Amino acid sequence: MNRITKLGLASAVALLPTLGLAEDAAPVAGVDASTDTIFILNSLLFLVGGFLVFWMAAGFAMLEAGLVRGKNVTMQLTKNIALFSLAAIFYYLIGYNLMYPLGTWSVDGILSGVWGPGVLEAVGVGRDGADDYGYASTGSDFFFQLMFCATTASIVSGTLAERIKLWPFLIFTIILTAIIYPLQASWKWGGGFLDQAGFLDFAGSTVVHSVGGWAALTGALILGPRIGKYKNGKTIPIPGSNLTLATLGTFILWLGWFGFNGGSQLAMGTVGDVADVSRIFANTNTAAAGGAIAALILTQVLYKKPDLTMVLNGALAGLVSITAEPLTPSLGAATLIGAVGGVIVVFAVPFLDKLKIDDVVGAIPVHLIAGIWGTIAVVFTNADASLGTQLYSIVIVGIFTVVVSAAVWFVLKAIMGLRVDEETEINGLDMAELGMEAYPEFSKG
């Protein structure tokens, strides 16, 4: 049923002036009514994309709750709701203007010259008062960009699970979301020096995912592995508490990624924009499928049995891999790009274990290594991409994130300590740090 039939003719005619389509609509001096439509539709894309990316916070929480042991589930849930809330506040206070200098730089292309909290448009703003009437509302843009910032912090949470103290982690989250993420994001998305060099990262394989991965890797190296994870040169498996929750979390993240990548088209006011958003949705979906199936087949071949946790992370790695360029690939190419992400996970997880880098949920292979792969893969489908520029940008962002993250982790370690004591780690962080359990009836027999 087409839209006109569904609405009814009278309703449709009444709607036409708001869309700038009625031939006899009352003209407004100096205003093209279609500009209203573009403003509304672009803002709507940001809002819908933003709340889909918000839903990814639930996905990370469920994924982590499922992949940690039962004695640490409440801690992961606490960290996830706290980190999102802190990201919301500190991105507003510092990060948003640090990330988007709008051409005003303290250091050209490197450091924003716009400081202070974000400011929204006035209540009931009209055409003349809108910050960018030809594009979208400031509130919709702020809301959408905030969700990306919070996602970066969520990546760190899972890697460092089961042994890090709550408050040092949350302080690191403040630094990450207020300074580290926005500053490097300004170099690309704020029109900084990486953007000027021709770096292409459509929705953030590097700007979001590898930054979270680098911060997580740095923290894992400083924090050390969990007690009992590595013994006598062997890796001891530590199964998660609830694979049902982990699977639910993966599907929630998969859903949220449509907003993550689709919203990054940043426009929905033309036929071409909407067609491109549709193409991005389809490519995002098939990349996830490619990653999941590649991990499914590869674990069957290598281990004689499929590994669900690898399949879940394979899907996520496929999503990360396509995030740098979800528009230009064909469906077949997107599937292959995602499939490589799935292969990366299967080989990278045991490789990290050989190095005794304990990543509880597999976030480093998924977000860092697959993020690097996805950023490089842009050159295979986008003729405007340069391999040298892509690699240069990966290295710059990596060095910056590792150096600053390491400094913050070491300062926190010296001042308040990062790791819980041995007894707390063995008994579980839920009771020792929080005094409550996620599954109290099971622990009491």
PAKOLVEX-425187 format. One record per residue (C-alpha): residue number from 1; x, y, z. Coordinates in Angstrom, 3 decimals. Example, Ala and Ser with C-alpha at 12.3 -4.5 7.8 and 13.67 -1.06 7.14 Angstrom:
! PAKOLVEX-425187
+-----+----------+----------+----------+
|   n |       xx |       yy |       zz |
+-----+----------+----------+----------+
|   1 |   12.300 |   -4.500 |    7.800 |
|   2 |   13.670 |   -1.060 |    7.140 |
+-----+----------+----------+----------+
This chain:
! PAKOLVEX-425187
+-----+----------+----------+----------+
|   n |       xx |       yy |       zz |
+-----+----------+----------+----------+
|   1 |    0.000 |    0.000 |    0.000 |
|   2 |    1.461 |    3.329 |   -0.995 |
|   3 |    1.593 |    6.276 |    1.390 |
|   4 |   -1.160 |    8.328 |   -0.306 |
|   5 |   -3.637 |    5.414 |   -0.183 |
|   6 |   -2.797 |    4.648 |    3.408 |
|   7 |   -3.254 |    8.220 |    4.627 |
|   8 |   -6.346 |    8.946 |    2.605 |
|   9 |   -6.526 |   11.611 |   -0.050 |
|  10 |   -7.708 |   14.399 |    2.218 |
|  11 |   -5.006 |   13.752 |    4.803 |
|  12 |   -2.358 |   13.550 |    2.109 |
|  13 |   -3.382 |   16.881 |    0.606 |
|  14 |   -3.243 |   18.463 |    4.046 |
|  15 |    0.258 |   17.042 |    4.505 |
|  16 |    1.671 |   18.376 |    1.250 |
|  17 |    2.421 |   21.934 |    2.406 |
|  18 |    4.555 |   20.632 |    5.286 |
|  19 |    6.576 |   18.675 |    2.768 |
|  20 |    6.978 |   21.651 |    0.467 |
|  21 |    5.102 |   19.804 |   -2.315 |
|  22 |    1.754 |   21.588 |   -2.680 |
|  23 |    1.714 |   23.808 |   -5.727 |
|  24 |   -0.655 |   26.302 |   -4.117 |
|  25 |    1.061 |   26.354 |   -0.688 |
|  26 |    1.341 |   29.867 |    0.667 |
|  27 |    4.846 |   31.128 |   -0.176 |
|  28 |    7.146 |   32.489 |    2.491 |
|  29 |    9.347 |   35.320 |    1.314 |
|  30 |   12.912 |   34.171 |    0.761 |
|  31 |   12.226 |   30.624 |    1.993 |
|  32 |   12.103 |   27.431 |   -0.034 |
|  33 |    9.556 |   25.191 |    1.718 |
|  34 |   11.599 |   22.127 |    0.731 |
|  35 |   14.358 |   23.360 |    3.054 |
|  36 |   11.993 |   22.705 |    5.955 |
|  37 |   11.626 |   19.144 |    4.748 |
|  38 |   15.359 |   18.613 |    4.498 |
|  39 |   15.887 |   20.054 |    7.989 |
|  40 |   13.165 |   17.813 |    9.428 |
|  41 |   14.276 |   14.624 |    7.688 |
|  42 |   17.970 |   15.098 |    8.449 |
|  43 |   17.158 |   15.761 |   12.105 |
|  44 |   14.905 |   12.705 |   12.161 |
|  45 |   17.717 |   10.528 |   10.804 |
|  46 |   20.008 |   11.705 |   13.624 |
|  47 |   17.347 |   11.050 |   16.244 |
|  48 |   16.356 |    7.591 |   15.000 |
|  49 |   19.989 |    6.633 |   14.408 |
|  50 |   20.875 |    7.979 |   17.845 |
|  51 |   18.363 |    5.940 |   19.776 |
|  52 |   19.372 |    2.818 |   17.842 |
|  53 |   22.995 |    3.424 |   18.861 |
|  54 |   21.785 |    4.055 |   22.418 |
|  55 |   20.285 |    0.563 |   22.351 |
|  56 |   23.804 |   -0.737 |   21.773 |
|  57 |   24.516 |    0.201 |   25.410 |
|  58 |   22.046 |   -2.521 |   26.376 |
|  59 |   23.787 |   -4.856 |   23.942 |
|  60 |   27.194 |   -4.304 |   25.513 |
|  61 |   25.691 |   -4.784 |   28.987 |
|  62 |   24.050 |   -8.096 |   28.052 |
|  63 |   27.083 |   -9.341 |   26.132 |
|  64 |   29.400 |   -8.644 |   29.056 |
|  65 |   26.934 |  -10.002 |   31.629 |
|  66 |   26.845 |  -13.242 |   29.681 |
|  67 |   30.578 |  -13.607 |   29.164 |
|  68 |   31.743 |  -12.922 |   32.735 |
|  69 |   31.281 |  -15.350 |   35.620 |
|  70 |   28.148 |  -15.114 |   37.723 |
|  71 |   30.038 |  -13.588 |   40.657 |
|  72 |   30.933 |  -10.520 |   38.557 |
|  73 |   27.710 |   -9.857 |   36.618 |
|  74 |   26.377 |   -7.059 |   38.830 |
|  75 |   29.684 |   -5.226 |   38.530 |
|  76 |   29.529 |   -5.308 |   34.729 |
|  77 |   25.965 |   -4.042 |   34.739 |
|  78 |   26.906 |   -1.247 |   37.153 |
|  79 |   29.886 |   -0.249 |   35.008 |
|  80 |   27.797 |   -0.127 |   31.859 |
|  81 |   25.036 |    2.110 |   33.163 |
|  82 |   27.557 |    4.333 |   34.972 |
|  83 |   29.888 |    4.717 |   31.989 |
|  84 |   27.023 |    5.664 |   29.695 |
|  85 |   25.774 |    8.258 |   32.174 |
|  86 |   29.253 |    9.722 |   32.677 |
|  87 |   29.782 |    9.857 |   28.912 |
|  88 |   26.512 |   11.775 |   28.525 |
|  89 |   27.554 |   14.388 |   31.078 |
|  90 |   31.205 |   14.863 |   30.154 |
|  91 |   30.675 |   14.819 |   26.396 |
|  92 |   28.212 |   17.674 |   27.004 |
|  93 |   30.577 |   19.558 |   29.314 |
|  94 |   33.773 |   19.199 |   27.262 |
|  95 |   33.733 |   16.662 |   24.462 |
|  96 |   31.185 |   17.980 |   21.967 |
|  97 |   32.849 |   21.341 |   21.344 |
|  98 |   36.296 |   19.757 |   21.525 |
|  99 |   35.226 |   17.382 |   18.752 |
| 100 |   33.522 |   19.965 |   16.521 |
| 101 |   35.458 |   23.256 |   16.417 |
| 102 |   33.487 |   24.384 |   13.338 |
| 103 |   36.640 |   25.801 |   11.792 |
| 104 |   37.812 |   27.524 |   14.986 |
| 105 |   41.125 |   25.963 |   16.027 |
| 106 |   43.552 |   26.808 |   18.818 |
| 107 |   46.120 |   24.715 |   16.946 |
| 108 |   45.136 |   24.418 |   13.293 |
| 109 |   43.643 |   21.018 |   12.533 |
| 110 |   44.743 |   19.581 |   15.884 |
| 111 |   43.117 |   21.324 |   18.856 |
| 112 |   39.709 |   22.982 |   18.926 |
| 113 |   39.404 |   26.634 |   19.754 |
| 114 |   35.826 |   26.142 |   20.978 |
| 115 |   35.636 |   25.376 |   24.702 |
| 116 |   32.808 |   24.933 |   27.152 |
| 117 |   29.548 |   22.988 |   27.361 |
| 118 |   27.420 |   22.233 |   24.353 |
| 119 |   24.494 |   24.619 |   23.797 |
| 120 |   21.224 |   23.642 |   22.134 |
| 121 |   18.909 |   25.841 |   20.091 |
| 122 |   16.200 |   27.822 |   21.873 |
| 123 |   12.828 |   26.308 |   22.703 |
| 124 |   10.480 |   26.564 |   19.723 |
| 125 |   13.211 |   27.852 |   17.437 |
| 126 |   12.145 |   28.970 |   13.979 |
| 127 |   13.889 |   29.095 |   10.630 |
| 128 |   15.696 |   32.325 |   11.435 |
| 129 |   16.967 |   31.095 |   14.805 |
| 130 |   18.131 |   27.604 |   13.813 |
| 131 |   21.895 |   27.132 |   14.011 |
| 132 |   21.953 |   25.469 |   10.592 |
| 133 |   18.540 |   25.776 |    8.970 |
| 134 |   19.810 |   24.251 |    5.752 |
| 135 |   20.864 |   21.040 |    7.482 |
| 136 |   19.631 |   19.756 |   10.873 |
| 137 |   18.910 |   20.720 |   14.469 |
| 138 |   21.791 |   21.048 |   16.921 |
| 139 |   19.997 |   18.848 |   19.452 |
| 140 |   19.692 |   15.956 |   17.011 |
| 141 |   23.362 |   16.191 |   16.056 |
| 142 |   24.518 |   16.350 |   19.688 |
| 143 |   22.333 |   13.372 |   20.628 |
| 144 |   23.637 |   11.267 |   17.735 |
| 145 |   27.303 |   12.072 |   18.316 |
| 146 |   27.035 |   11.429 |   22.055 |
| 147 |   26.010 |    7.834 |   21.393 |
| 148 |   29.230 |    7.184 |   19.488 |
| 149 |   31.259 |    8.593 |   22.349 |
| 150 |   29.531 |    6.300 |   24.865 |
| 151 |   30.126 |    3.289 |   22.610 |
| 152 |   33.876 |    3.855 |   22.778 |
| 153 |   33.798 |    3.590 |   26.572 |
| 154 |   31.671 |    0.443 |   26.465 |
| 155 |   34.404 |   -1.335 |   24.510 |
| 156 |   36.897 |   -0.918 |   27.353 |
| 157 |   34.568 |   -2.277 |   30.016 |
| 158 |   34.448 |   -5.895 |   28.833 |
| 159 |   38.166 |   -6.387 |   28.301 |
| 160 |   39.074 |   -5.378 |   31.858 |
| 161 |   36.258 |   -7.253 |   33.562 |
| 162 |   36.554 |   -9.361 |   36.715 |
| 163 |   39.632 |   -7.666 |   38.199 |
| 164 |   39.464 |   -3.867 |   37.890 |
| 165 |   38.111 |   -1.609 |   40.645 |
| 166 |   34.966 |    0.331 |   39.850 |
| 167 |   36.049 |    3.916 |   40.568 |
| 168 |   39.402 |    3.945 |   38.734 |
| 169 |   37.575 |    2.537 |   35.715 |
| 170 |   34.929 |    5.247 |   35.892 |
| 171 |   37.543 |    7.999 |   36.233 |
| 172 |   39.260 |    6.631 |   33.126 |
| 173 |   35.872 |    6.703 |   31.390 |
| 174 |   35.580 |   10.421 |   32.145 |
| 175 |   38.978 |   11.137 |   30.553 |
| 176 |   38.205 |    8.914 |   27.585 |
| 177 |   34.835 |   10.472 |   26.794 |
| 178 |   35.711 |   14.070 |   27.630 |
| 179 |   39.155 |   14.291 |   25.998 |
| 180 |   40.705 |   11.226 |   24.335 |
| 181 |   37.822 |   10.267 |   22.058 |
| 182 |   36.652 |   13.788 |   21.112 |
| 183 |   40.143 |   15.113 |   20.443 |
| 184 |   41.162 |   12.399 |   17.994 |
| 185 |   37.667 |   12.397 |   16.461 |
| 186 |   38.100 |   16.107 |   15.700 |
| 187 |   41.082 |   15.218 |   13.535 |
| 188 |   38.729 |   13.397 |   11.155 |
| 189 |   35.086 |   14.292 |   11.771 |
| 190 |   35.776 |   17.826 |   13.010 |
| 191 |   37.659 |   18.702 |    9.826 |
| 192 |   41.118 |   18.322 |   11.355 |
| 193 |   44.437 |   17.306 |    9.858 |
| 194 |   43.539 |   13.662 |    9.167 |
| 195 |   40.448 |   14.722 |    7.260 |
| 196 |   42.517 |   17.234 |    5.314 |
| 197 |   44.983 |   14.445 |    4.468 |
| 198 |   42.166 |   12.417 |    2.892 |
| 199 |   41.543 |    9.863 |    5.645 |
| 200 |   38.272 |    7.990 |    5.088 |
| 201 |   36.382 |    6.472 |    8.014 |
| 202 |   32.659 |    6.618 |    7.296 |
| 203 |   31.244 |    5.586 |   10.683 |
| 204 |   34.264 |    4.898 |   12.865 |
| 205 |   36.187 |    1.639 |   12.446 |
| 206 |   39.186 |    3.666 |   13.619 |
| 207 |   37.680 |    6.792 |   15.183 |
| 208 |   35.391 |    4.795 |   17.492 |
| 209 |   36.241 |    1.100 |   17.530 |
| 210 |   40.008 |    1.039 |   17.365 |
| 211 |   40.191 |    3.860 |   19.921 |
| 212 |   38.174 |    1.762 |   22.359 |
| 213 |   40.327 |   -1.233 |   21.451 |
| 214 |   43.625 |    0.604 |   21.981 |
| 215 |   42.458 |    1.916 |   25.356 |
| 216 |   41.340 |   -1.586 |   26.341 |
| 217 |   44.613 |   -3.178 |   25.219 |
| 218 |   46.648 |   -0.627 |   27.163 |
| 219 |   44.573 |   -1.232 |   30.268 |
| 220 |   44.849 |   -5.007 |   29.932 |
| 221 |   48.654 |   -4.844 |   29.677 |
| 222 |   48.912 |   -2.649 |   32.781 |
| 223 |   46.282 |   -4.537 |   34.769 |
| 224 |   47.494 |   -8.059 |   34.001 |
| 225 |   45.458 |  -11.251 |   33.510 |
| 226 |   42.885 |  -12.740 |   35.866 |
| 227 |   44.058 |  -15.168 |   38.541 |
| 228 |   44.174 |  -18.665 |   37.120 |
| 229 |   43.854 |  -17.667 |   33.472 |
| 230 |   47.381 |  -18.780 |   32.530 |
| 231 |   49.097 |  -21.691 |   34.306 |
| 232 |   52.268 |  -23.567 |   33.387 |
| 233 |   52.281 |  -22.137 |   29.883 |
| 234 |   48.667 |  -23.128 |   29.239 |
| 235 |   45.526 |  -21.065 |   28.836 |
| 236 |   42.773 |  -22.143 |   31.220 |
| 237 |   39.277 |  -21.554 |   29.804 |
| 238 |   37.020 |  -19.465 |   32.063 |
| 239 |   33.452 |  -19.916 |   30.738 |
| 240 |   30.944 |  -17.107 |   30.986 |
| 241 |   27.834 |  -17.295 |   33.122 |
| 242 |   25.076 |  -17.031 |   30.532 |
| 243 |   25.433 |  -17.565 |   26.798 |
| 244 |   21.763 |  -16.723 |   26.358 |
| 245 |   22.451 |  -13.177 |   27.545 |
| 246 |   25.593 |  -12.988 |   25.405 |
| 247 |   23.600 |  -13.989 |   22.329 |
| 248 |   20.856 |  -11.478 |   23.146 |
| 249 |   23.522 |   -8.805 |   23.557 |
| 250 |   24.958 |   -9.632 |   20.143 |
| 251 |   21.589 |   -9.323 |   18.429 |
| 252 |   20.937 |   -6.007 |   20.207 |
| 253 |   24.312 |   -4.705 |   19.023 |
| 254 |   23.551 |   -5.953 |   15.496 |
| 255 |   20.275 |   -3.996 |   15.538 |
| 256 |   21.930 |   -0.877 |   16.944 |
| 257 |   24.549 |   -0.959 |   14.201 |
| 258 |   21.927 |   -0.007 |   11.618 |
| 259 |   21.707 |    3.343 |   13.382 |
| 260 |   25.469 |    3.477 |   13.844 |
| 261 |   26.240 |    3.081 |   10.138 |
| 262 |   22.977 |    4.213 |    8.558 |
| 263 |   22.819 |    7.409 |   10.588 |
| 264 |   26.376 |    8.207 |    9.538 |
| 265 |   25.077 |    9.024 |    6.072 |
| 266 |   24.260 |   12.298 |    7.909 |
| 267 |   21.481 |   13.245 |    5.506 |
| 268 |   18.028 |   11.971 |    4.512 |
| 269 |   16.618 |   14.893 |    2.558 |
| 270 |   16.985 |   13.537 |   -0.984 |
| 271 |   16.175 |   10.389 |   -2.905 |
| 272 |   19.890 |    9.673 |   -3.187 |
| 273 |   20.443 |    9.986 |    0.554 |
| 274 |   17.604 |    7.613 |    1.415 |
| 275 |   18.767 |    5.124 |   -1.211 |
| 276 |   22.267 |    5.287 |    0.278 |
| 277 |   20.957 |    4.745 |    3.816 |
| 278 |   19.124 |    1.679 |    2.528 |
| 279 |   22.300 |    0.413 |    0.883 |
| 280 |   24.239 |    0.958 |    4.124 |
| 281 |   21.664 |   -1.054 |    6.091 |
| 282 |   21.923 |   -3.956 |    3.654 |
| 283 |   25.743 |   -3.937 |    3.615 |
| 284 |   25.940 |   -3.666 |    7.401 |
| 285 |   23.648 |   -6.658 |    7.806 |
| 286 |   25.453 |   -8.897 |    5.346 |
| 287 |   28.872 |   -8.055 |    6.783 |
| 288 |   27.676 |   -9.260 |   10.202 |
| 289 |   26.335 |  -12.433 |    8.605 |
| 290 |   29.629 |  -12.991 |    6.797 |
| 291 |   31.593 |  -12.628 |   10.032 |
| 292 |   29.321 |  -15.036 |   11.911 |
| 293 |   29.389 |  -17.738 |    9.230 |
| 294 |   33.151 |  -17.450 |    8.745 |
| 295 |   33.685 |  -17.971 |   12.484 |
| 296 |   31.165 |  -20.822 |   12.551 |
| 297 |   32.878 |  -22.712 |    9.740 |
| 298 |   36.410 |  -21.976 |   10.878 |
| 299 |   35.849 |  -23.135 |   14.462 |
| 300 |   34.272 |  -26.343 |   13.132 |
| 301 |   37.357 |  -26.964 |   10.991 |
| 302 |   39.920 |  -26.071 |   13.669 |
| 303 |   38.249 |  -27.431 |   16.799 |
| 304 |   35.850 |  -30.043 |   15.359 |
| 305 |   32.966 |  -28.226 |   17.052 |
| 306 |   31.525 |  -24.765 |   16.449 |
| 307 |   32.253 |  -22.248 |   19.208 |
| 308 |   29.268 |  -19.984 |   19.960 |
| 309 |   31.351 |  -17.244 |   21.591 |
| 310 |   33.531 |  -17.096 |   18.477 |
| 311 |   30.438 |  -16.934 |   16.262 |
| 312 |   29.002 |  -14.069 |   18.318 |
| 313 |   32.259 |  -12.149 |   18.179 |
| 314 |   32.590 |  -13.038 |   14.496 |
| 315 |   29.323 |  -11.232 |   13.803 |
| 316 |   30.496 |   -8.217 |   15.793 |
| 317 |   33.856 |   -8.213 |   14.016 |
| 318 |   32.018 |   -8.243 |   10.700 |
| 319 |   30.074 |   -5.189 |   11.825 |
| 320 |   33.225 |   -3.363 |   12.930 |
| 321 |   34.950 |   -4.275 |    9.652 |
| 322 |   32.254 |   -2.728 |    7.467 |
| 323 |   31.896 |    0.411 |    9.595 |
| 324 |   34.740 |    2.318 |    7.917 |
| 325 |   32.977 |    2.082 |    4.542 |
| 326 |   29.453 |    0.623 |    4.522 |
| 327 |   28.245 |    2.528 |    1.462 |
| 328 |   30.448 |    1.772 |   -1.533 |
| 329 |   30.839 |   -2.057 |   -1.374 |
| 330 |   28.509 |   -4.384 |   -3.224 |
| 331 |   26.625 |   -6.917 |   -1.114 |
| 332 |   29.163 |   -9.564 |   -2.079 |
| 333 |   32.139 |   -7.382 |   -1.175 |
| 334 |   30.521 |   -6.397 |    2.134 |
| 335 |   29.990 |  -10.060 |    2.967 |
| 336 |   33.653 |  -10.819 |    2.284 |
| 337 |   34.858 |   -7.815 |    4.303 |
| 338 |   32.775 |   -9.030 |    7.238 |
| 339 |   33.950 |  -12.603 |    6.769 |
| 340 |   37.580 |  -11.523 |    7.106 |
| 341 |   36.587 |   -9.922 |   10.404 |
| 342 |   35.211 |  -13.269 |   11.558 |
| 343 |   38.443 |  -15.029 |   10.588 |
| 344 |   40.449 |  -12.391 |   12.463 |
| 345 |   38.555 |  -13.159 |   15.680 |
| 346 |   39.131 |  -16.911 |   15.483 |
| 347 |   42.891 |  -16.484 |   15.128 |
| 348 |   43.389 |  -13.363 |   17.266 |
| 349 |   41.744 |  -14.694 |   20.446 |
| 350 |   44.222 |  -17.570 |   20.936 |
| 351 |   47.091 |  -15.339 |   19.777 |
| 352 |   46.362 |  -12.865 |   22.569 |
| 353 |   46.248 |  -15.766 |   25.023 |
| 354 |   49.712 |  -16.830 |   23.890 |
| 355 |   50.877 |  -13.325 |   24.764 |
| 356 |   49.044 |  -13.626 |   28.112 |
| 357 |   46.817 |  -10.667 |   27.319 |
| 358 |   43.554 |  -11.446 |   29.101 |
| 359 |   40.593 |  -10.003 |   27.210 |
| 360 |   37.465 |  -11.324 |   28.919 |
| 361 |   34.957 |  -10.656 |   26.130 |
| 362 |   37.206 |  -10.575 |   23.052 |
| 363 |   36.882 |   -6.825 |   22.528 |
| 364 |   40.468 |   -6.348 |   21.326 |
| 365 |   40.127 |   -8.715 |   18.335 |
| 366 |   36.639 |   -7.420 |   17.550 |
| 367 |   37.110 |   -3.677 |   17.907 |
| 368 |   40.841 |   -3.067 |   17.509 |
| 369 |   42.118 |   -5.666 |   15.054 |
| 370 |   38.933 |   -5.864 |   12.974 |
| 371 |   38.740 |   -2.052 |   13.161 |
| 372 |   42.206 |   -1.805 |   11.629 |
| 373 |   41.226 |   -4.313 |    8.942 |
| 374 |   38.024 |   -2.423 |    8.143 |
| 375 |   39.914 |    0.859 |    7.810 |
| 376 |   42.362 |   -0.732 |    5.376 |
| 377 |   39.551 |   -2.463 |    3.461 |
| 378 |   38.155 |    0.930 |    2.408 |
| 379 |   40.752 |    1.042 |   -0.357 |
| 380 |   39.196 |   -2.022 |   -2.029 |
| 381 |   35.804 |   -0.415 |   -2.664 |
| 382 |   36.311 |    3.357 |   -2.533 |
| 383 |   38.484 |    4.806 |   -5.267 |
| 384 |   39.060 |    7.971 |   -3.227 |
| 385 |   40.886 |    6.064 |   -0.487 |
| 386 |   44.672 |    5.941 |   -0.265 |
| 387 |   46.314 |    2.987 |    1.477 |
| 388 |   49.135 |    5.177 |    2.719 |
| 389 |   46.735 |    7.713 |    4.220 |
| 390 |   44.635 |    4.995 |    5.831 |
| 391 |   47.705 |    3.376 |    7.426 |
| 392 |   49.117 |    6.735 |    8.499 |
| 393 |   45.838 |    7.621 |   10.218 |
| 394 |   45.602 |    4.227 |   11.946 |
| 395 |   49.105 |    4.715 |   13.356 |
| 396 |   48.506 |    8.326 |   14.463 |
| 397 |   45.271 |    7.479 |   16.271 |
| 398 |   46.833 |    4.348 |   17.778 |
| 399 |   49.920 |    6.109 |   19.141 |
| 400 |   47.881 |    8.983 |   20.572 |
| 401 |   45.355 |    6.694 |   22.270 |
| 402 |   47.955 |    4.308 |   23.705 |
| 403 |   50.215 |    7.056 |   25.059 |
| 404 |   47.443 |    9.081 |   26.698 |
| 405 |   45.593 |    5.992 |   27.957 |
| 406 |   48.782 |    4.561 |   29.449 |
| 407 |   49.493 |    7.831 |   31.231 |
| 408 |   46.002 |    7.907 |   32.714 |
| 409 |   46.085 |    4.221 |   33.735 |
| 410 |   49.494 |    4.622 |   35.406 |
| 411 |   48.418 |    7.736 |   37.304 |
| 412 |   45.278 |    5.986 |   38.534 |
| 413 |   47.333 |    2.943 |   39.529 |
| 414 |   49.724 |    5.101 |   41.551 |
| 415 |   47.013 |    7.147 |   43.276 |
| 416 |   44.287 |    4.633 |   44.034 |
| 417 |   45.276 |    1.285 |   42.548 |
| 418 |   43.581 |   -0.363 |   39.588 |
| 419 |   43.147 |   -3.940 |   40.652 |
| 420 |   41.088 |   -5.511 |   43.423 |
| 421 |   42.921 |   -7.679 |   45.957 |
| 422 |   43.312 |  -11.423 |   45.422 |
| 423 |   40.568 |  -12.416 |   47.855 |
| 424 |   38.055 |  -10.083 |   46.218 |
| 425 |   38.916 |  -11.367 |   42.753 |
| 426 |   38.512 |  -14.994 |   43.825 |
| 427 |   35.238 |  -14.406 |   45.669 |
| 428 |   33.851 |  -12.102 |   43.013 |
| 429 |   33.564 |   -8.335 |   42.690 |
| 430 |   29.796 |   -8.269 |   43.123 |
| 431 |   29.750 |   -8.891 |   46.861 |
| 432 |   33.100 |   -7.296 |   47.747 |
| 433 |   32.689 |   -4.080 |   45.743 |
| 434 |   28.903 |   -3.746 |   45.562 |
| 435 |   27.406 |   -5.975 |   48.251 |
| 436 |   24.865 |   -7.555 |   45.909 |
| 437 |   24.694 |  -10.456 |   43.483 |
| 438 |   22.998 |  -10.850 |   40.128 |
| 439 |   21.843 |  -14.406 |   40.894 |
| 440 |   21.546 |  -14.611 |   44.703 |
| 441 |   19.253 |  -17.652 |   44.753 |
| 442 |   21.815 |  -19.749 |   42.883 |
| 443 |   24.758 |  -18.781 |   45.074 |
| 444 |   22.797 |  -19.802 |   48.167 |
| 445 |   22.064 |  -23.242 |   46.808 |
+-----+----------+----------+----------+
